Amino acid sequence: MPLLSYQQAGLVLKRPGTGTDAQIRDLQRHLRMLGYLRRGIDGAFGGGTEGAVKSLQYDLLHNDGRGSDGRASVGVRDYNKGRCDAVTGEVDQNMAACIADMLDDDGFAKLPATADPVAANREIPALYASLRPGTAPGPFLLAILSRESNLKHFHEPGRNDEDTYIVVGLDRNGAESHVVTSRGYGVGQYTLFHHPPRAEEVTDFMTDVGRNLQKAADELREKFDHFVNGSTGGTRADDRIAEHGTVPLRPCKYGADDPRFMTDCKACAQDAGQIDIKQGETPFHPDTTSAYKSTQYYNYDRLDFSGVPVRKNFECDWPYAVRRYNGSGPNAYSYQALVLKKLLG
C-alpha cells in the first residue's frame, strides 16, 4: 500500500493547525472508515477529530475484539506493535503507521460510504413501508428513527464537508470520554458492542438499508416482548410496573382486525394529555425519587421537554418498550420523553 499523505517524516497532526487541508481530510476519512470519527471530512482538526484519535489510541492499547455481543474478527490492539503507548489525540508517524496497517488489512472491516447519499436516503420511506407487517407499530418506530438518525442512513455532505459514510452514533458511557462503549449504525442505529464490525455485519445491515430498518423494528419488538413486564423470562421496565403492574402486555387498544391496530399512535399520543418535565423535579415514575436531569447526552437547558405525552395514559405498552430500546438508565427516560414528543410531530 502506498504511503498515506500524512506519512511524512517528522509530521505530527494535532489540534490546532498542523498539516495541510488534504492531509487532515485524509486522516478524517480514515477515522470514519475505521469507525472512530462520528462525522465530518472538512479539513479542520477540531475537537471531534482529536476525540476520534484518542478513541483509536485507547483501542490500540486495550481493544482485544471482545464485546458483550460477541467477538470482532480482529483485535485493534494487535495493530499497535508497541507503537502507541499513550492517549494523546495526536497523530505522529507511529500512529500513522498503525492506521496504515488497519487500512491495508481486509480483515479489519471498513464502514461503507455511498456515491449518492441523498438518493440512498430518499429510498428510506419506501423501505420503511415494506417492513414485515405487525413487527412493531410504525409511528413509534418512525419516531425512534427520527430521533436516532434524523431518518438518514448515510451522512449527506455540506459545503465544505465530503463525508458520505454511514451515519454512526458513538456511545461513550465509560469513566473516560474517549472510550467508545458501543456504536449504532445507519438509519435505525442498530448497535454493536464489539469493534470493528465483522464483514458479514457490514454486508447485512450497513450496506443494506432495508435490513437495517428491519433489524431496528425487530429490536423494538424484542424490547416489547422481553423487557417490559418481566413475564416472558426477560427483565422489566420499572416505569411500567409502577404505573400498570404486571398485567399482560398490551400491544394496542384496538384489536388486530381493526385497521387502526398499531397504526393510530399519533391520535393516542394526542389523547394521552401532556406533561412538562422539569429537571430535578419530575420523578421518573411514581415509585422513585430519582428525577429527570441533564447528562452528557441530554441538556435540559437546550432541549425542550415541555408538552410530553403522558406515558401512563397510553393504552399500550410501546412507550415502555421505547425506553428499553435505549437502555435502562437516566438517559433512557429522557430519550423516551423526546420520542413520545415526536409522535405528535
ChimeraX attribute file (.defattr): number of C-alpha atoms within 10 A of each C-alpha:
attribute: neighborCount
match mode: 1-to-1
recipient: residues
	/A:1	7
	/A:2	7
	/A:3	10
	/A:4	16
	/A:5	15
	/A:6	22
	/A:7	19
	/A:8	12
	/A:9	8
	/A:10	9
	/A:11	14
	/A:12	18
	/A:13	23
	/A:14	19
	/A:15	16
	/A:16	11
	/A:17	12
	/A:18	14
	/A:19	19
	/A:20	14
	/A:21	14
	/A:22	15
	/A:23	17
	/A:24	23
	/A:25	22
	/A:26	18
	/A:27	25
	/A:28	29
	/A:29	22
	/A:30	21
	/A:31	24
	/A:32	27
	/A:33	18
	/A:34	21
	/A:35	26
	/A:36	26
	/A:37	25
	/A:38	20
	/A:39	26
	/A:40	23
	/A:41	26
	/A:42	21
	/A:43	21
	/A:44	22
	/A:45	21
	/A:46	13
	/A:47	12
	/A:48	16
	/A:49	27
	/A:50	22
	/A:51	21
	/A:52	23
	/A:53	25
	/A:54	23
	/A:55	24
	/A:56	28
	/A:57	27
	/A:58	22
	/A:59	24
	/A:60	25
	/A:61	20
	/A:62	14
	/A:63	20
	/A:64	18
	/A:65	20
	/A:66	16
	/A:67	15
	/A:68	9
	/A:69	10
	/A:70	12
	/A:71	17
	/A:72	23
	/A:73	18
	/A:74	20
	/A:75	20
	/A:76	23
	/A:77	20
	/A:78	17
	/A:79	20
	/A:80	22
	/A:81	11
	/A:82	12
	/A:83	16
	/A:84	19
	/A:85	12
	/A:86	12
	/A:87	17
	/A:88	16
	/A:89	21
	/A:90	19
	/A:91	24
	/A:92	20
	/A:93	18
	/A:94	16
	/A:95	22
	/A:96	22
	/A:97	19
	/A:98	24
	/A:99	20
	/A:100	18
	/A:101	15
	/A:102	19
	/A:103	19
	/A:104	12
	/A:105	12
	/A:106	10
	/A:107	14
	/A:108	21
	/A:109	24
	/A:110	21
	/A:111	23
	/A:112	17
	/A:113	19
	/A:114	16
	/A:115	9
	/A:116	13
	/A:117	19
	/A:118	16
	/A:119	12
	/A:120	15
	/A:121	17
	/A:122	13
	/A:123	14
	/A:124	18
	/A:125	11
	/A:126	10
	/A:127	15
	/A:128	18
	/A:129	11
	/A:130	12
	/A:131	18
	/A:132	11
	/A:133	9
	/A:134	13
	/A:135	16
	/A:136	23
	/A:137	20
	/A:138	19
	/A:139	17
	/A:140	24
	/A:141	23
	/A:142	21
	/A:143	21
	/A:144	29
	/A:145	22
	/A:146	17
	/A:147	16
	/A:148	23
	/A:149	20
	/A:150	14
	/A:151	20
	/A:152	24
	/A:153	32
	/A:154	28
	/A:155	25
	/A:156	22
	/A:157	18
	/A:158	12
	/A:159	6
	/A:160	11
	/A:161	16
	/A:162	18
	/A:163	23
	/A:164	24
	/A:165	26
	/A:166	26
	/A:167	28
	/A:168	27
	/A:169	22
	/A:170	18
	/A:171	17
	/A:172	17
	/A:173	14
	/A:174	10
	/A:175	7
	/A:176	9
	/A:177	13
	/A:178	23
	/A:179	20
	/A:180	22
	/A:181	15
	/A:182	17
	/A:183	22
	/A:184	18
	/A:185	24
	/A:186	28
	/A:187	29
	/A:188	32
	/A:189	25
	/A:190	21
	/A:191	19
	/A:192	19
	/A:193	20
	/A:194	22
	/A:195	27
	/A:196	27
	/A:197	23
	/A:198	18
	/A:199	16
	/A:200	10
	/A:201	14
	/A:202	17
	/A:203	14
	/A:204	15
	/A:205	22
	/A:206	25
	/A:207	19
	/A:208	14
	/A:209	23
	/A:210	22
	/A:211	17
	/A:212	23
	/A:213	26
	/A:214	21
	/A:215	19
	/A:216	24
	/A:217	26
	/A:218	16
	/A:219	20
	/A:220	25
	/A:221	21
	/A:222	18
	/A:223	23
	/A:224	26
	/A:225	20
	/A:226	19
	/A:227	25
	/A:228	29
	/A:229	26
	/A:230	17
	/A:231	15
	/A:232	13
	/A:233	10
	/A:234	13
	/A:235	15
	/A:236	22
	/A:237	21
	/A:238	21
	/A:239	22
	/A:240	20
	/A:241	18
	/A:242	14
	/A:243	14
	/A:244	13
	/A:245	12
	/A:246	15
	/A:247	10
	/A:248	13
	/A:249	17
	/A:250	13
	/A:251	18
	/A:252	20
	/A:253	16
	/A:254	16
	/A:255	11
	/A:256	12
	/A:257	7
	/A:258	10
	/A:259	10
	/A:260	13
	/A:261	16
	/A:262	22
	/A:263	18
	/A:264	16
	/A:265	22
	/A:266	17
	/A:267	11
	/A:268	19
	/A:269	22
	/A:270	16
	/A:271	13
	/A:272	17
	/A:273	15
	/A:274	16
	/A:275	15
	/A:276	13
	/A:277	21
	/A:278	15
	/A:279	15
	/A:280	13
	/A:281	12
	/A:282	16
	/A:283	16
	/A:284	18
	/A:285	19
	/A:286	13
	/A:287	12
	/A:288	11
	/A:289	12
	/A:290	14
	/A:291	16
	/A:292	22
	/A:293	20
	/A:294	16
	/A:295	11
	/A:296	9
	/A:297	12
	/A:298	15
	/A:299	13
	/A:300	17
	/A:301	9
	/A:302	8
	/A:303	10
	/A:304	15
	/A:305	18
	/A:306	14
	/A:307	16
	/A:308	24
	/A:309	26
	/A:310	19
	/A:311	24
	/A:312	18
	/A:313	14
	/A:314	20
	/A:315	16
	/A:316	19
	/A:317	22
	/A:318	26
	/A:319	24
	/A:320	25
	/A:321	27
	/A:322	26
	/A:323	28
	/A:324	26
	/A:325	21
	/A:326	18
	/A:327	15
	/A:328	14
	/A:329	10
	/A:330	17
	/A:331	18
	/A:332	17
	/A:333	23
	/A:334	23
	/A:335	22
	/A:336	22
	/A:337	23
	/A:338	21
	/A:339	26
	/A:340	24
	/A:341	22
	/A:342	20
	/A:343	22
	/A:344	17
	/A:345	8
